[in-house]
Amino acid sequence: ALDVRAQLGECPIWSDEQQALFFVDITGRTIHRYRPETGEHATIAAPEEIGCIGFSKSGGFVAGLRSGLWRLDAEGRLGLLARAAPDVRKPDEADGGVEHPLLPAADLRRLAGD
């Protein structure tokens, strides 16, 4: 079992390629990667609250942060895809991801270049 003591863990996604479970800790501002076969656990720090992630075909993630939609690489470097609307106060779309109805898949894929 993995005990990460996440403050608010959400958005679990599985990578067949990496044989790993990824999830976010929204208020802990962290992406977690866990490989059950080896027990390896690693994290990527986010600069602000992170509500959801999806895999980018070019590597890394598309991440919904408080300030908007960002491309996030494995080292934590960010590239802005779209700013959040001014009235967005927190990343409530914790169950987001690329197929979420509030994040139209076609637009998200276009923004991510995938």
C-alpha positions in Angstrom: 0.0 0.0 0.0 1.1 3.6 -0.7 0.8 6.1 2.1 1.4 9.5 0.5 -0.6 11.6 3.0 -2.1 13.6 0.2 -4.2 16.6 1.4 -6.7 16.2 -1.4 -5.9 13.3 -3.9 -7.9 13.3 -7.1 -7.8 12.5 -10.9 -6.2 9.0 -10.9 -5.0 7.9 -14.4 -3.1 4.8 -15.4 -0.2 4.7 -17.9 0.2 1.4 -19.7 3.5 2.6 -21.1 5.0 3.4 -17.7 3.0 0.8 -15.8 2.2 3.5 -13.3 -0.7 5.2 -11.6 -0.6 9.0 -11.7 -2.8 11.3 -9.5 -2.8 14.8 -8.2 -2.9 16.2 -4.7 -4.8 19.4 -5.4 -4.0 21.5 -2.3 -0.6 19.8 -1.9 0.2 21.1 -5.4 1.7 17.8 -6.5 1.5 15.1 -9.2 2.2 11.6 -7.9 3.5 8.6 -9.8 3.3 5.2 -8.3 4.5 2.0 -9.9 2.8 -0.9 -8.0 5.1 -3.6 -9.4 8.2 -2.0 -7.9 6.7 0.2 -5.1 8.5 3.3 -6.6 6.8 6.6 -5.8 7.9 9.9 -7.3 6.4 13.4 -7.3 6.4 16.5 -9.6 5.7 19.8 -7.8 3.2 22.2 -9.3 3.5 25.9 -8.7 -0.2 26.2 -7.7 -3.2 24.1 -7.0 -3.7 21.4 -9.7 -7.2 20.1 -10.4 -6.6 17.5 -13.1 -4.1 16.0 -15.5 -4.2 14.1 -18.8 -1.4 12.6 -20.8 0.0 14.5 -23.7 1.0 12.4 -26.7 4.2 14.4 -27.0 5.1 13.5 -23.4 4.3 15.0 -20.0 0.8 16.2 -19.2 -1.9 18.6 -19.9 -2.7 20.0 -16.5 -5.6 22.1 -15.2 -4.1 24.5 -12.7 -5.8 27.4 -10.9 -4.5 29.9 -13.5 -5.4 27.9 -16.6 -4.6 25.0 -18.8 -0.9 24.2 -19.0 1.5 21.7 -20.7 3.6 20.2 -17.9 6.7 18.1 -18.6 8.3 15.4 -16.4 10.6 18.0 -14.8 7.8 20.3 -13.9 8.4 22.9 -16.6 5.2 24.7 -17.7 3.9 26.0 -21.0 0.7 28.0 -21.1 -2.1 26.6 -23.3 -5.0 28.8 -22.1 -5.6 31.1 -19.2 -8.5 30.4 -16.9 -11.5 32.8 -17.0 -11.2 35.6 -14.5 -14.0 34.3 -12.4 -12.4 30.9 -11.9 -11.4 30.8 -8.2 -10.1 27.2 -7.7 -9.6 24.0 -9.7 -13.0 22.4 -9.0 -12.8 20.2 -12.0 -10.8 17.6 -10.1 -12.4 14.8 -12.1 -11.4 16.7 -15.3 -9.1 15.0 -17.8 -9.2 15.1 -21.6 -12.7 13.7 -21.9 -14.4 15.9 -19.3 -17.5 17.7 -20.6 -16.2 21.1 -19.4 -13.0 20.6 -21.3 -14.0 19.7 -24.8 -11.7 17.0 -26.0 -11.2 18.4 -29.5 -10.2 21.8 -28.2 -8.0 20.3 -25.5 -6.2 18.1 -28.0 -5.8 21.1 -30.4 -4.3 23.2 -27.6 -1.9 20.4 -26.6 -0.8 19.9 -30.2 -1.9 16.2 -30.0 
